[in-house]
């Protein structure tokens, strides 16, 4: 049974999906399904490394302790403005 998926996607991606569907002579749904299946197979086979694709989120010059200290300082300053 098919289910409905709702997601905010950049307009350029939606256009690319439409163009691909027309070129392939199929539906947008089928383009998305095939793309997900192909990507999943790449991840399974090790050809696509999810951690490499998201490494920027974890790669920092500062230590975790410094990051936490900066976040706490920003929070305290923000709260201080509201309690004055």
Secondary structure by P-SEA (a helix, b strand, c coil): cbbbbbbbccaaaaaaaaaaaaaacccaaaaaaaaaaaaaaaaaaccccccccccccccccccaaaaaaaaaaaaaaaaaaaac
